[in-house]
Amino acid sequence: MAERIDRPEYPTALGAASLRTITLLGHDLAADVMGEVGFGELAFWLATQRRPGRGEVRVFEAVLAALADHGFTPTAIVTRLTYLSAPDSVQGALAAGLLGGGSRFLGVTEDTGRFLHDVLTSVDGGLPEDDDGWDALALKTVRARREAGRFVPGLGHHVHKEGDPRTPRLMEIAGEEGLFGPHLSLFAAIGRTHPQVLGRTLPLNGAGVCGAALADLGLPLELLRGFALLARTAGLIGQLAEELRNPVGNDIFLSVDLNNRPVEPVPYTSEEHL
């Protein structure tokens, strides 16, 4: 009698296909999802495996809109230059831009969400119930960062020095939908109180408020940067579409190539980083 060999199983609640049907999240893809569920709603649903409410979709899609494009950022420039170098590789151009989503651009969304969450989970007792309580917690938080010689994630912007227009709008939308939770409350309090510690006023930037809003939606902290990259993918496709119609990649390349200036080499020494 032949020995029975158990086949491995790989459980998933996401997509599965049979001869005549495709299911996604337990629903018939063709009949129940296509033409019935918007992409933003589906992205949220895929990440949480629960269907979001209307208000959650509105806040989530507002975040995606806020992060889709912000002009000629490094992610946009490298996408255009990669396409200039390899026009046969759209995927390479998009990947190049997405790989630049780090601690200075896009990654701030994740950094801010994690930072606020760490503060909130370290609070002894209950969370504040009014603005005075949130302000006290924010002051304590900013002072601790200042004493440690560290920046507050989501605070400051190189262009919007007088205020990032995305920030109050996203807070307004979250408030309208009853989704202005503890992460946004703490972030807003940091905006009100940090001048008392830093001696100057800095804007709460759009990437940071997006991280706070996503965290209040209960999305996985480990995926916050992924949602920023999802949004920026749409923006980078737009950058490529514009590059096809009105190319500037070659001008950027030639600007650097024709204006480089030879200098004497400066040997690296390890003492520079001590």
C-alpha positions in Angstrom: 0.0 0.0 0.0 1.5 3.3 -1.1 2.3 5.7 1.7 0.0 8.8 1.9 1.9 12.0 1.4 0.2 15.1 2.9 0.1 18.0 0.6 1.2 21.4 2.0 -1.5 24.0 2.6 -1.1 27.7 2.3 -4.2 29.4 3.8 -5.2 32.8 2.5 -8.4 34.9 2.8 -7.3 37.0 -0.3 -7.5 36.0 -3.9 -8.2 32.4 -5.0 -9.0 31.0 -8.4 -10.8 27.9 -9.7 -11.8 26.9 -13.2 -14.7 29.3 -13.5 -14.5 31.7 -10.6 -12.2 34.0 -8.8 -12.8 35.0 -5.2 -11.3 37.9 -3.3 -11.9 38.4 0.4 -14.6 35.8 0.4 -16.5 37.5 -2.4 -17.0 36.7 -6.1 -14.5 39.1 -7.8 -16.4 39.5 -11.1 -19.9 39.7 -9.6 -19.4 41.4 -6.2 -16.2 43.5 -6.5 -15.6 44.7 -10.0 -17.7 47.8 -10.7 -19.0 47.7 -7.1 -16.0 48.5 -4.9 -13.7 51.5 -5.4 -9.9 51.0 -5.4 -9.3 53.0 -2.2 -12.0 50.9 -0.4 -10.5 47.7 -1.8 -6.9 48.7 -0.7 -8.2 49.3 2.8 -10.1 46.0 2.8 -7.1 44.0 1.6 -4.9 45.4 4.3 -7.4 44.9 7.2 -9.6 42.0 5.8 -12.6 44.0 7.0 -14.7 46.2 4.8 -14.3 49.9 5.8 -17.2 52.2 6.5 -18.0 55.2 4.3 -16.2 57.6 6.6 -13.1 55.4 6.8 -13.0 55.3 3.0 -13.2 59.1 2.8 -10.4 59.6 5.3 -8.2 56.9 3.7 -8.7 58.3 0.2 -8.0 61.8 1.4 -4.6 60.5 2.7 -3.9 58.8 -0.7 -4.7 62.1 -2.5 -2.5 64.1 -0.1 0.5 61.8 -0.8 0.1 61.1 -4.5 2.3 63.9 -5.9 4.2 66.8 -4.5 6.0 68.1 -7.5 9.6 67.5 -8.5 10.6 65.6 -5.4 13.6 63.2 -5.6 11.1 60.3 -6.2 9.7 62.1 -9.2 13.0 63.1 -10.6 14.6 59.7 -10.3 11.5 58.1 -12.0 11.9 60.5 -15.0 15.6 60.0 -15.2 15.3 56.2 -15.0 12.7 56.3 -17.8 15.1 58.5 -19.8 17.9 55.9 -19.4 15.6 52.9 -19.9 12.4 53.8 -21.7 11.7 50.1 -22.2 11.3 49.6 -18.5 8.3 51.5 -17.1 8.4 49.1 -14.1 12.1 50.1 -13.5 11.2 53.8 -13.5 8.4 53.3 -11.1 10.5 51.1 -8.8 13.3 53.6 -8.8 10.9 56.3 -7.5 9.3 54.1 -4.9 12.7 53.0 -3.6 13.4 56.6 -2.7 10.5 56.6 -0.2 12.6 56.9 3.0 13.1 58.9 6.1 13.1 62.3 4.3 10.3 61.7 1.7 7.2 59.6 2.2 8.7 57.5 5.0 7.7 60.3 7.4 4.2 58.9 7.2 5.3 55.7 8.9 7.7 57.4 11.2 5.1 59.8 12.6 2.5 57.1 13.0 4.9 54.9 14.9 6.2 57.8 17.0 2.7 58.9 18.1 1.7 55.3 18.8 4.7 54.7 21.0 3.9 57.8 23.0 0.2 56.9 23.4 1.0 53.3 24.5 3.5 54.6 27.1 0.9 56.7 28.9 0.1 55.5 32.4 -3.6 55.4 33.0 -6.1 56.8 30.6 -5.5 59.1 27.6 -6.3 62.8 27.9 -9.9 63.8 27.6 -9.5 67.5 26.6 -7.1 69.9 24.9 -5.4 70.8 28.2 -4.6 67.2 28.8 -3.3 66.7 25.2 -1.2 69.8 25.4 0.4 68.6 28.6 1.3 65.3 27.0 2.5 67.0 23.9 4.8 69.3 25.9 6.2 66.4 27.8 6.8 64.6 24.5 8.5 67.4 22.7 10.7 68.2 25.7 11.8 64.6 25.9 12.7 64.6 22.2 14.6 67.9 22.6 16.6 66.7 25.5 17.5 63.5 23.6 18.7 65.7 20.6 16.1 64.1 18.3 13.6 65.6 15.9 9.8 65.3 16.3 8.6 63.3 13.2 6.1 65.2 11.1 7.2 68.6 12.4 8.6 71.0 9.8 8.6 71.3 6.0 11.2 72.7 3.6 8.6 74.5 1.4 5.4 75.0 3.5 7.1 77.0 6.3 4.0 78.9 7.1 1.7 75.8 7.2 1.1 72.8 5.1 -2.4 73.1 3.5 -2.9 69.4 3.6 -2.8 69.2 7.4 -5.8 71.2 8.5 -7.9 69.8 5.6 -7.2 66.2 6.6 -7.9 67.0 10.2 -11.2 68.6 9.2 -12.2 65.5 7.1 -11.3 63.2 10.0 -13.4 65.4 12.4 -16.4 65.4 10.0 -16.3 61.6 9.9 -15.9 61.1 13.7 -12.4 59.6 13.1 -10.3 62.3 14.8 -8.7 59.8 17.2 -5.8 59.9 19.7 -3.0 60.0 17.2 -4.4 63.1 15.5 -5.2 64.6 18.9 -1.6 64.2 20.0 -0.3 65.5 16.7 -2.5 68.5 16.8 -1.4 69.2 20.4 2.3 69.0 19.3 1.5 71.6 16.7 0.0 73.9 19.4 2.7 73.5 22.0 6.1 72.9 20.4 7.0 76.6 20.1 7.2 76.7 23.9 10.0 74.2 23.8 11.7 74.9 20.5 11.4 78.6 20.6 10.1 78.8 17.0 7.0 77.7 15.1 7.2 74.8 12.7 4.4 73.4 10.5 2.8 70.0 11.0 3.6 68.5 7.6 1.2 66.6 5.3 3.1 63.3 5.5 3.0 63.4 9.3 -0.7 64.1 9.5 -1.3 61.3 7.1 0.5 58.9 9.4 -1.6 60.1 12.3 -4.8 59.6 10.4 -3.8 56.2 9.1 -3.0 55.1 12.7 -6.3 56.4 13.9 -8.0 54.2 11.2 -6.4 51.2 12.9 -4.2 50.3 9.9 -1.1 48.2 10.7 1.8 50.4 11.7 4.1 48.2 9.8 2.3 49.0 6.5 2.0 52.8 6.9 4.8 53.4 4.5 3.2 51.0 2.1 0.1 53.1 1.9 2.3 56.2 1.2 4.0 54.2 -1.6 0.6 53.1 -2.9 -0.4 56.8 -3.2 2.9 57.9 -4.8 2.7 55.1 -7.4 -0.3 57.0 -8.9 1.7 60.2 -8.8 4.7 58.6 -10.5 2.5 57.2 -13.2 1.4 60.8 -13.7 5.0 62.0 -13.8 5.8 59.4 -16.5 2.7 60.4 -18.5 3.8 64.0 -18.4 7.3 63.0 -19.3 6.0 61.4 -22.5 4.2 64.6 -23.5 6.5 67.3 -22.1 9.9 65.7 -21.3 12.3 67.3 -18.9 14.4 64.3 -17.9 17.1 65.0 -20.5 17.3 68.7 -19.5 17.8 67.6 -15.8 20.5 65.2 -16.9 22.3 67.8 -19.2 22.1 70.4 -16.5 24.2 68.3 -14.2 26.4 66.7 -16.9 27.3 70.1 -18.5 27.8 71.9 -15.3 29.9 69.5 -13.3 33.2 71.0 -11.9 36.3 68.9 -11.4 37.9 69.2 -8.0 40.8 67.6 -6.2 39.9 64.4 -4.5 39.5 64.5 -0.7 40.5 61.1 0.9 38.0 59.6 3.2 39.0 59.3 6.9 37.1 57.4 9.5 37.5 60.3 12.0 34.9 62.2 10.0 32.2 60.0 11.5 33.4 59.8 15.1 
